[in-house]
Structures are given as C-alpha cells and as structure tokens.
Amino acid sequence: MHKLCDLISLIEDSPTLALNEKAKKLQQSGADVINLGIGEPLNDIPNSALKYARRKLDTRQLKYGPVGGIQSLKTAIQEYTRIHYGITPDLHNITINVGAKQALFNLLNVLLNPGDETILFTPYWVSYPEIIKLARGKIVLVDTNDKFLPDMDQVKEAITGNTKAIILNSPNNPTGTVYPPELVAALVDYCETKKIYLIMDDIYHQLVFDPAQWVPGFVFTSKPIDKSYLIIINGISKTYGMTGFRIGWTIGPKPVIAAMEKIQSHSTSGASTLLQEAALGALLEGESVIQDIKQLIRTNRDILISELMKIPGIKLTKPLGTFYCFPDFSGINPDSRELATLLLEKAFVSTVPGIAFGKDGFLRLSYTCSTAQIIESAARIRWAIDPASPNEIIINGEKHQRDWEI
Ligand SMILES: Cc1ncc(COP(=O)(O)O)c(C=O)c1O
C-alpha cells in the first residue's frame, strides 16, 4: 500500500472539476449537454495577448525570469492598481503568481502557523478551505444572510486570539454578491485595528453590473501598503477570459511579498515568462474584451434570472457581479448533489451543487455560454423540476418524458 502524508487525506478533490468530467463524458457519448457548471468566460483571448506572446517567442529567448515576475508586467499591474484602486503600490509590494490560486496558496502558507485561524464567509469559493488546510491553518466559518452578506457582529464573535486572516471575495463566487461599501469599510477598519490580514480576492472586480459598484478596500484605510493589513489578490483569468494562462498577482506589505517569493522560488520559480508577456498585452491593450464579456453575461444573467423566477419553489438573490447565480432550490430538493445529478442526467444541464460551497439546497449556475443555450437550459430546468410544466420536452431532436417524482 502507498502511504501518503496525513495532511493529504484531509484535502477534498475539487467538486467542480469532478462534475465537469461527468458532463464531458456525457457529451462525448453524444448528449447535448449545456454546461452551466463552468467557471470561465468562453471568449477568444485578446489579440494583444497573442501579439505580445508572439513577439516574445520570436526572440527565441525564454529563460528563467525574476521569481516575482517580469518588470514590465509589474509596472503594468502598478498602473492597473492606480486606476482601479486609487493607490500606487511600489514594485516591492507586487508579486506575480501562477494564477490567483497560487497567490492564495503562497500567501496563506506565509501567514499561517499550524492552528492559526482564517475566517471564511459561507458560501465560500471551493478552494479556500482546502488551501487553508494545506497551509496547516484552521477554517472558521461565518454564515451570511439571505443576501449572502455577513453581519459584522457575527464576524467579531468569530474572532479569537488565533485569528490571522479574513478572506473577502467581492464580487463573490458562487453568489455574485457585491459587498456594499459600508460593510467593506467596517471590515477594513476592524482588520486594520486588530492587525488581522484582510485578504481581498478581487478576481471578478471588473465584472460588475450597473448600477452596482465595487469598492476597493484601500479606499477605507489611510495606511500605506507596507503598514496596512490589507492584501489584494487579482489576475487575468476571469476579466480577460484567460484562465489557461495562469497569471495572477498579490499586492501587500513588503515582508509578506518577500516571504511569498521565497516559497515561489523553491516551487514554480515564478510564472512562465511567455505567459507574463501575454498578460502584459491583455493589461495594456485588451480592455475591449472585458466589455464584450460583460455585455454577454449581463444579457444572459437577466434572461436566466427572469426564467428561473417563473419556477415555483426557487428563491433567488439577483447577482450584481461575476457570471454566477446561486438560487435556493431547497423548496424543490434540499440535497444539492442529488438535484445537480438529476439535472445533468435527465435534462443534460450541468450545474455545481451548493454543498461544494458549504451551502446545501443551492446550485451554482454559471452563465458564460451563448444566450441561446441560456434560454434552452432554463426551459430544460423548468421541465425537470416543475410538475406544472408540460410533461414532454424535445432535447437535441429527441422527445423526453418526465417520469420521476419531484
Ligand atoms: C474566487 C476565486 N478566486 C480565485 C480563483 C482562481 O483564479 P486563477 O485562475 O487566477 O487561479 C477563482 C477561480 O475560479 C475564483 O473563483
């Protein structure tokens, strides 16, 4: 028998990837699966990303780069931060990582001693608990209200002498919630006073729909970055639809950034210099792609929401950002795995069960596919779970009968 370390037995496989695999297999067997389980826009990558990457390839010089990232990309991130956050970090406050995921992994590994606590708000992004466990930290969950917002009193009650960090993800995966400025201000103020790191995972910050407004935490502190307990995580995966490039970054106080680079120097040696060039192209000239993504997902969101609202038993908080919504299906089936399996196997619609985000009874539906697919998926979901809807549906030219109890 192979004997692995104890820590690894505590780590769950990514449930989103597992369901994607199942959906892919069904697709390969000829089924017309609509994938509302995915976590990425489906756009072509920006031309400027290709241009910059090609230019780099043509030099035929692709060697090790600086561990914390190439200077040109750091400078572009500095400017991006000035524009979007109203602060200008020094280059020593910036480190470039292999996606926001590695940024979080490195960060929690440099912050947490065994048993140190990190607060997450439920529902949370699936990887946070596992990254905390890998960093030998302890997860503390604080539940949210029906708008998916935490209550400051409950946050304060959850704080102990071992609390090291709070993770704030706004706009939020899986709910699409954008945190109101008062709440961000209260969290910033509390964390700065108590010297608790407030990790702001801003990976979706440009995907916000009018009139909602995303407010960067740094607006609410007067401390310079090196003295502050605020840390920004960001990247190109979601806003530019460049998930496969694996470029993310961290902005924080110098000692934290330097420690993260120590870890990175002994693990990946840094993000690929070729892909950093592509990211540079996106940041400098790829803005129009963001607008295209936003336009599509806004249309899709509005259609999906209005169609879901017609199904009795579903409760819904309108997402103000991201490309996810997180309806409450507990009135139909409180077991989210069972419901997601039914929708995949009978209606050929792939979703992610809420239990993966710490909230059973809910499903996460992603709306980055085509508008025609959104309309079709809503019709199929309704057929599968609304007994008042017609008993028959045509899927991919074939007649299907609803022959199960709801
Ligand atoms: C909230 C959140 N943070 C971070 C990430 C990881 O992003 P990246 O692709 O840059 O590693 C994701 C990806 O799904 C996410 O949803």
The ligand as a MOL file (V3000), in Angstrom:
LIG
                    3D

  0  0  0     0  0            999 V3000
M  V30 BEGIN CTAB
M  V30 COUNTS 16 16 0 0 0
M  V30 BEGIN ATOM
M  V30 1 C -12.9390 33.4210 -6.0840 0
M  V30 2 C -11.8300 32.8760 -6.9140 0
M  V30 3 N -10.5740 33.1470 -6.5700 0
M  V30 4 C -9.5430 32.6700 -7.2830 0
M  V30 5 C -9.7450 31.8660 -8.3870 0
M  V30 6 C -8.5610 31.2990 -9.1250 0
M  V30 7 O -8.1820 32.0800 -10.2050 0
M  V30 8 P -6.9380 31.7190 -11.1150 0
M  V30 9 O -7.4650 31.0910 -12.3490 0
M  V30 10 O -6.2790 33.0360 -11.3950 0
M  V30 11 O -6.0590 30.8120 -10.3360 0
M  V30 12 C -11.0410 31.5350 -8.7740 0
M  V30 13 C -11.2920 30.6330 -9.9100 0
M  V30 14 O -12.3230 30.0270 -10.0600 0
M  V30 15 C -12.1160 32.0670 -8.0290 0
M  V30 16 O -13.3840 31.8090 -8.3600 0
M  V30 END ATOM
M  V30 BEGIN BOND
M  V30 1 1 1 2
M  V30 2 1 2 3
M  V30 3 2 2 15
M  V30 4 2 3 4
M  V30 5 1 4 5
M  V30 6 1 5 6
M  V30 7 2 5 12
M  V30 8 1 6 7
M  V30 9 1 7 8
M  V30 10 2 8 9
M  V30 11 1 8 10
M  V30 12 1 8 11
M  V30 13 1 12 13
M  V30 14 1 12 15
M  V30 15 2 13 14
M  V30 16 1 15 16
M  V30 END BOND
M  V30 END CTAB
M  END
